[in-house]
């Protein structure tokens, strides 16, 4: 009967879709009870939790606006997340200026961080998908995991208010902030090198994709970074974005304001060696 109540979340959903969902296997005979135990919050209105776990791929075509999916709760959860995170950072870091707080916030509410947190408690195992999304790896897709996290937060807010939403974030996000900030994988090297270049009057760094090798499913991109026309580093990665991050990280090691200025003026050749003809008297 519990499973049938779970199916009753959507009267328009074809019964065969629900059967397909059942046979794929879930972590518990009562997924609603299981996920509530995991997140540490008991819903008074389980319908909110059902909707928070309903991906748009699982709803019938009759619901063309997606009102039965979790998108509206995700919209609300995103707003609640930003509000509570902003308040938390304001109180936690009284000596940090607005720019620094904004950088911390942009990191901890990013898709990457929320997706990793959602993955840590296997949220994808509880989401209701359509067959096609299921087959294409939706249960482990970072964008879906982060969106579901926000939808659950939105549901908790409606069910229990700001206090309950704050407790949820404390458990899964606020208590991990130091860990997140200390993780070198979360450092935005492009942002750091941009700030340094602009501070020193060099303008915007320039990223140049010099090659893309390998098959389509496993390409490797190589990107060079130049500041004020001076080559500072090279990076590789499975996409241009990651290759640029690696290039920026390498540029930080090579960054020297005086040398960039001198090379820009022609005192150094393209390899960084002094051009004796230009500097001789």
C-alpha positions as CSV (number, residue, x, y, z in Angstrom):
1,X,0.0,0.0,0.0
2,X,2.9,2.4,0.7
3,X,4.2,1.9,-2.8
4,X,0.7,2.6,-4.2
5,X,0.5,5.8,-2.2
6,X,3.9,6.7,-3.7
7,X,2.4,6.1,-7.2
8,X,-0.6,8.2,-6.3
9,X,1.6,11.3,-6.4
10,X,0.5,11.9,-10.0
11,X,-3.0,10.7,-11.1
12,X,-2.1,11.3,-14.7
13,X,0.9,9.1,-14.7
14,X,0.5,5.9,-16.6
15,X,0.6,2.8,-14.4
16,X,3.1,1.1,-16.6
17,X,5.6,3.9,-16.0
18,X,5.3,3.4,-12.3
19,X,5.8,-0.4,-12.7
20,X,9.0,0.3,-14.7
21,X,10.2,2.6,-11.9
22,X,9.5,-0.1,-9.3
23,X,11.4,-2.8,-11.1
24,X,14.5,-0.7,-11.4
25,X,14.9,-1.0,-7.7
26,X,15.0,1.5,-4.9
27,X,17.0,1.6,-1.7
28,X,14.0,1.0,0.4
29,X,10.4,-0.4,0.1
30,X,9.4,2.9,1.5
31,X,11.6,5.5,-0.3
32,X,9.9,8.5,1.4
33,X,10.7,7.1,4.8
34,X,14.2,6.3,3.8
35,X,15.1,9.7,2.3
36,X,13.6,11.5,5.3
37,X,15.8,9.4,7.6
38,X,18.8,10.3,5.5
39,X,18.2,14.1,5.4
40,X,17.1,14.2,9.1
41,X,13.8,15.9,8.5
42,X,10.3,14.4,8.8
43,X,7.8,16.0,6.4
44,X,4.3,16.8,7.7
45,X,3.2,16.9,4.1
46,X,4.9,14.1,2.3
47,X,3.4,15.4,-1.0
48,X,6.0,18.1,-1.0
49,X,8.8,15.5,-0.7
50,X,7.2,13.4,-3.5
51,X,7.2,16.4,-5.8
52,X,10.7,17.4,-4.8
53,X,11.9,14.0,-6.0
54,X,9.9,14.0,-9.3
55,X,12.1,14.8,-12.3
56,X,10.4,16.4,-15.3
57,X,11.2,13.4,-17.4
58,X,8.8,11.3,-15.4
59,X,5.7,13.4,-15.8
60,X,3.1,12.7,-18.6
61,X,2.9,14.8,-21.7
62,X,-0.5,16.2,-20.6
63,X,1.4,18.3,-18.0
64,X,3.1,20.5,-20.6
65,X,4.0,23.2,-18.0
66,X,5.8,20.7,-15.8
67,X,3.7,21.7,-12.7
68,X,3.9,18.1,-11.4
69,X,7.7,18.1,-11.5
70,X,10.1,19.5,-9.0
71,X,11.0,22.6,-11.0
72,X,8.8,25.0,-9.0
73,X,10.2,23.7,-5.7
74,X,13.7,24.0,-7.2
75,X,12.9,27.7,-8.0
76,X,11.8,28.3,-4.5
77,X,14.7,26.3,-3.0
78,X,17.2,28.4,-4.9
79,X,15.9,31.6,-3.4
80,X,15.8,30.1,0.1
81,X,19.3,28.8,-0.4
82,X,20.7,32.2,-1.4
83,X,18.9,34.0,1.5
84,X,20.1,31.6,4.2
85,X,23.6,31.3,2.8
86,X,24.0,35.0,2.6
87,X,22.8,35.5,6.2
88,X,25.1,32.7,7.4
89,X,28.2,34.1,5.7
90,X,27.4,37.6,7.0
91,X,27.3,36.4,10.6
92,X,30.1,33.9,10.3
93,X,32.7,36.2,8.7
94,X,32.2,39.7,10.3
95,X,35.7,40.8,9.2
96,X,35.3,39.9,5.5
97,X,34.3,42.5,2.9
98,X,31.4,42.1,0.5
99,X,33.6,41.0,-2.4
100,X,35.1,38.1,-0.4
101,X,31.7,37.0,0.9
102,X,30.4,37.0,-2.6
103,X,33.2,34.7,-3.8
104,X,32.6,32.3,-0.9
105,X,28.9,32.3,-1.6
106,X,29.3,31.7,-5.4
107,X,31.4,28.7,-4.6
108,X,29.3,27.0,-2.0
109,X,26.0,27.4,-3.9
110,X,27.5,26.3,-7.2
111,X,26.2,23.3,-9.1
112,X,29.4,21.4,-8.4
113,X,29.3,21.8,-4.7
114,X,25.5,21.1,-4.3
115,X,25.8,18.2,-6.7
116,X,28.6,16.7,-4.7
117,X,26.7,17.1,-1.4
118,X,23.6,15.5,-2.9
119,X,25.7,12.7,-4.3
120,X,27.2,12.1,-0.8
121,X,23.9,10.9,0.5
122,X,22.8,9.2,-2.7
123,X,20.0,11.5,-3.5
124,X,19.8,10.2,-7.1
125,X,18.6,6.8,-5.9
126,X,15.4,8.4,-4.6
127,X,14.5,10.6,-7.7
128,X,11.7,9.4,-10.0
129,X,12.8,9.5,-13.6
130,X,11.4,8.8,-17.0
131,X,12.9,5.8,-18.8
132,X,15.0,7.8,-21.2
133,X,16.6,10.0,-18.5
134,X,17.2,6.9,-16.4
135,X,19.1,5.2,-19.3
136,X,21.3,8.2,-20.0
137,X,22.6,8.4,-16.5
138,X,20.3,11.0,-14.9
139,X,20.7,9.5,-11.4
140,X,24.3,10.7,-11.3
141,X,24.1,13.9,-13.4
142,X,25.4,16.8,-11.4
143,X,22.9,19.3,-12.6
144,X,20.0,17.0,-11.6
145,X,21.5,16.2,-8.2
146,X,22.0,19.9,-7.4
147,X,18.5,20.8,-8.7
148,X,17.0,18.1,-6.5
149,X,18.9,19.3,-3.5
150,X,17.3,22.8,-4.0
151,X,13.9,21.3,-4.6
152,X,14.1,19.3,-1.3
153,X,15.2,22.6,0.5
154,X,12.2,24.3,-1.0
155,X,9.9,21.6,0.2
156,X,11.4,21.7,3.7
157,X,10.9,25.5,3.7
158,X,7.2,25.2,2.8
159,X,6.7,22.4,5.3
160,X,8.7,23.7,8.3
161,X,9.8,27.2,7.6
162,X,13.1,29.0,7.7
163,X,14.3,27.2,10.8
164,X,13.8,23.8,9.4
165,X,15.5,24.8,6.1
166,X,18.4,26.3,8.1
167,X,18.9,23.1,10.1
168,X,19.0,21.1,6.8
169,X,21.6,23.5,5.4
170,X,23.7,23.4,8.5
171,X,23.8,19.6,8.4
172,X,24.7,19.3,4.7
173,X,26.4,22.6,3.8
174,X,27.3,25.1,6.6
175,X,29.3,22.6,8.6
176,X,31.3,21.7,5.5
177,X,32.3,25.3,4.4
178,X,35.8,25.1,5.8
179,X,36.3,21.8,4.1
180,X,35.0,23.2,0.8
181,X,37.2,26.3,1.0
182,X,40.3,24.3,1.9
183,X,39.8,21.9,-1.0
184,X,42.2,22.9,-3.8
185,X,39.9,21.5,-6.4
186,X,37.4,24.2,-5.6
187,X,39.9,27.1,-6.2
188,X,38.9,29.2,-9.2
189,X,42.4,29.9,-10.7
190,X,40.9,31.8,-13.6
191,X,39.4,34.3,-11.2
192,X,42.6,34.7,-9.2
193,X,44.8,35.3,-12.3
194,X,42.2,37.7,-13.6
195,X,42.3,39.8,-10.5
196,X,46.1,39.9,-10.4
197,X,46.3,40.9,-14.1
198,X,43.8,43.7,-13.7
199,X,45.3,44.9,-10.5
200,X,48.7,45.2,-12.2
201,X,47.2,47.0,-15.3
202,X,47.6,44.1,-17.7
203,X,43.9,43.8,-18.6
204,X,42.1,40.5,-19.3
205,X,44.1,37.2,-19.7
206,X,43.8,35.6,-23.1
207,X,43.1,31.9,-23.4
208,X,44.0,30.3,-26.7
209,X,43.0,26.8,-27.6
210,X,45.9,25.3,-29.5
211,X,44.7,21.8,-30.0
212,X,41.9,19.3,-29.5
213,X,43.0,15.7,-29.9
214,X,41.4,12.3,-29.4
215,X,38.0,10.8,-30.3
216,X,34.8,12.8,-29.6
217,X,34.0,10.9,-26.4
218,X,37.5,11.4,-25.0
219,X,38.9,14.6,-26.3
220,X,41.9,16.4,-24.7
221,X,42.1,20.1,-25.1
222,X,45.3,22.1,-24.8
223,X,45.0,25.8,-23.9
224,X,47.6,28.5,-23.6
225,X,47.2,31.6,-21.4
226,X,48.7,35.0,-22.3
227,X,48.8,38.1,-20.2
228,X,49.6,41.4,-21.9
229,X,50.7,39.3,-24.9
230,X,53.1,37.2,-22.8
231,X,52.8,33.5,-22.6
232,X,52.6,32.3,-19.0
233,X,51.4,28.7,-19.1
234,X,49.7,25.8,-20.7
235,X,46.9,23.5,-19.5
236,X,45.1,20.4,-20.7
237,X,41.7,18.9,-19.9
238,X,38.7,17.0,-21.1
239,X,37.0,20.3,-22.0
240,X,38.1,23.9,-22.7
241,X,36.9,25.1,-19.3
242,X,39.1,22.7,-17.3
243,X,42.0,23.2,-19.6
244,X,41.7,26.9,-19.0
245,X,41.7,26.4,-15.2
246,X,44.9,24.3,-15.4
247,X,46.5,26.9,-17.6
248,X,45.6,29.6,-15.1
249,X,46.9,27.5,-12.3
250,X,50.3,27.2,-14.1
251,X,50.3,30.9,-14.9
252,X,50.1,31.7,-11.2
253,X,53.4,29.9,-10.7
254,X,55.0,31.9,-13.5
255,X,53.4,35.2,-12.7
256,X,55.9,38.1,-12.1
257,X,54.7,41.7,-12.7
258,X,58.1,43.1,-13.5
259,X,59.0,40.3,-16.0
260,X,55.6,40.6,-17.7
261,X,56.1,44.4,-18.0
262,X,59.6,44.0,-19.4
263,X,58.7,41.3,-21.8
264,X,55.7,43.3,-23.0
265,X,58.1,46.2,-23.8
266,X,60.4,43.9,-25.7
267,X,63.2,43.6,-23.2
268,X,62.8,39.8,-23.3
269,X,62.4,37.5,-26.2
270,X,59.4,35.1,-26.5
271,X,61.2,32.4,-24.5
272,X,61.9,34.7,-21.5
273,X,65.6,35.3,-22.2
274,X,67.0,38.8,-22.2
275,X,67.3,40.4,-25.7
276,X,70.8,41.9,-25.4
277,X,70.4,43.9,-28.6
278,X,67.5,45.8,-27.1
279,X,69.0,46.4,-23.7
280,X,72.7,47.1,-24.7
281,X,73.9,50.7,-24.4
